[in-house]
């Protein structure tokens, strides 16, 4: 530090006290610039996260492929803004779905699936337990979350992953 002060005083012809102020000023400006850039990066990430989640929130994704839309005895729909709706969070882990079973009363709710399996691609299927497929959703590697508003009639349903038939989440809707 003394050597730096000596060099600064020789180059800029400052007195040592002035050079000390100069070093403090430069340090202060660099620290301020780093803090400001970190704050801007954090704000940009928070904004992007909010935008991504608000777009996915309750709209039907373009990549979803309802099977035989004319014969669907249920509703995949967006919930009107301002209406409170319960959500069922289902996480896909390397070992399968968590939770493995959901029981809930009839009525509209949100299915929210988080892909934490580490797999590049998933293909989710929502079927009646009796066998008819209601919905199929491809989830490419870059897409970690899927959310969908549903209003299923009472009955038993299975959420499965196409390439892992033993991964099951049973959804029971009671009257």
C-alpha positions in Angstrom: 0.0 0.0 0.0 2.8 2.4 0.9 4.5 1.6 -2.5 1.2 2.4 -4.3 0.9 5.7 -2.5 4.4 6.5 -3.4 3.9 5.6 -7.0 0.6 7.6 -7.1 2.3 10.7 -5.5 5.1 10.5 -8.1 2.9 10.0 -11.1 0.1 12.4 -10.2 2.3 14.6 -8.1 -0.1 14.3 -5.2 0.9 14.6 -1.7 0.6 11.2 0.2 -2.7 12.4 1.9 -4.2 13.3 -1.5 -3.1 9.9 -2.9 -4.8 8.2 0.0 -8.0 10.1 -0.8 -7.6 9.1 -4.5 -7.3 5.4 -3.6 -10.3 5.6 -1.3 -12.3 7.3 -4.0 -11.4 4.7 -6.6 -12.2 1.9 -4.1 -15.5 3.5 -3.2 -16.5 3.8 -6.9 -15.5 0.3 -7.8 -17.4 -1.1 -4.8 -20.5 1.0 -5.7 -20.4 -0.2 -9.3 -20.2 -3.9 -8.2 -23.1 -3.5 -5.8 -25.2 -1.7 -8.4 -24.5 -4.3 -11.1 -25.4 -7.1 -8.6 -28.7 -5.3 -7.7 -29.6 -4.9 -11.4 -28.9 -8.6 -12.1 -31.0 -9.7 -9.2 -33.9 -7.4 -10.2 -33.7 -8.6 -13.8 -33.9 -12.3 -12.7 -36.8 -11.6 -10.3 -38.7 -9.8 -13.1 -38.0 -12.7 -15.6 -39.1 -15.3 -13.0 -42.3 -13.3 -12.3 -43.1 -12.9 -16.0 -42.5 -16.6 -16.7 -44.7 -17.7 -13.8 -47.5 -15.3 -14.7 -47.6 -16.5 -18.3 -47.8 -20.2 -17.1 -50.1 -19.6 -14.2 -53.5 -20.5 -15.5 -53.4 -20.5 -19.3 -53.4 -23.7 -21.3 -49.9 -24.1 -22.7 -49.5 -24.3 -26.5 -47.6 -27.5 -26.1 -50.4 -29.4 -24.4 -52.3 -31.9 -26.5 -55.8 -32.7 -25.3 -57.0 -36.0 -26.6 -60.3 -36.1 -28.4 -61.5 -32.6 -27.3 -65.1 -33.2 -28.4 -65.6 -36.2 -26.0 -64.0 -34.7 -22.8 -66.3 -35.0 -19.8 -64.2 -32.6 -17.8 -62.9 -29.1 -18.1 -59.3 -27.9 -18.7 -59.8 -24.1 -18.3 -58.4 -20.9 -17.1 -59.9 -19.7 -13.9 -61.3 -16.1 -14.1 -59.0 -13.4 -12.6 -59.7 -12.6 -9.0 -61.3 -15.9 -8.2 -59.4 -17.8 -5.5 -58.6 -21.4 -6.4 -56.8 -24.1 -4.5 -53.7 -25.7 -6.0 -52.3 -29.2 -5.8 -48.5 -29.2 -6.0 -47.0 -32.4 -7.5 -43.2 -32.7 -7.7 -41.6 -35.2 -10.1 -38.5 -36.5 -8.4 -35.9 -39.1 -9.7 -38.0 -41.7 -7.9 -41.4 -40.6 -9.2 -44.3 -38.4 -8.1 -44.6 -36.7 -4.7 -47.2 -37.0 -3.3 -48.3 -40.4 -4.7 -52.0 -39.8 -3.8 -54.2 -36.7 -3.6 -57.8 -36.7 -2.3 -59.9 -33.6 -2.7 -63.6 -32.5 -3.1 -65.1 -31.8 -6.5 -64.6 -28.3 -7.9 -62.1 -26.3 -9.9 -58.5 -26.5 -8.8 -55.0 -25.9 -10.2 -52.6 -28.8 -10.9 -49.1 -27.6 -10.6 -46.3 -30.0 -11.6 -42.6 -29.2 -10.9 -40.0 -31.3 -12.7 -37.2 -31.9 -10.3 -36.4 -35.4 -11.8 -33.2 -34.3 -13.6 -34.6 -35.8 -16.9 -34.3 -33.9 -20.1 -37.9 -34.5 -21.1 -41.1 -35.7 -19.5 -44.5 -36.5 -21.0 -47.3 -36.2 -18.4 -50.6 -38.0 -18.9 -53.8 -37.5 -17.0 -56.1 -40.5 -17.4 -59.2 -41.8 -15.8 -58.3 -44.8 -13.7 -60.8 -46.7 -15.9 -58.5 -46.0 -18.8 -59.5 -43.1 -21.0 -56.9 -40.5 -21.5 -58.0 -37.0 -20.7 -54.8 -35.0 -21.3 -51.2 -35.3 -22.4 -48.5 -32.7 -21.8 -45.0 -32.9 -23.2 -42.5 -31.1 -20.9 -39.2 -30.4 -22.8 -36.0 -30.1 -20.7 -36.1 -26.3 -20.5 -39.7 -26.4 -19.1 -39.5 -27.2 -15.3 -43.1 -26.3 -14.4 -46.6 -27.0 -15.7 -49.8 -25.5 -14.3 -53.3 -26.1 -15.4 -56.7 -25.2 -14.1 -59.0 -28.2 -14.0 -62.6 -29.1 -13.0 -62.8 -32.9 -12.8 -66.0 -34.7 -12.0 -65.9 -37.1 -9.0 -63.9 -40.2 -9.7 -60.4 -41.6 -9.7 -57.6 -40.3 -12.0 -54.0 -41.2 -12.6 -51.2 -38.7 -13.4 -48.3 -40.7 -15.0 -45.1 -40.2 -17.0 -45.0 -41.9 -20.4 -41.5 -43.4 -20.1 -41.9 -44.4 -16.4 -45.2 -46.3 -16.1 -44.5 -47.1 -12.4 -44.5 -43.3 -11.6 -48.1 -42.6 -10.6 -50.0 -40.0 -8.7 -53.6 -41.1 -7.9 -56.0 -38.2 -7.8 -59.4 -39.0 -6.1 -62.2 -36.4 -6.6 -65.0 -36.9 -4.1 -68.6 -35.6 -4.6 
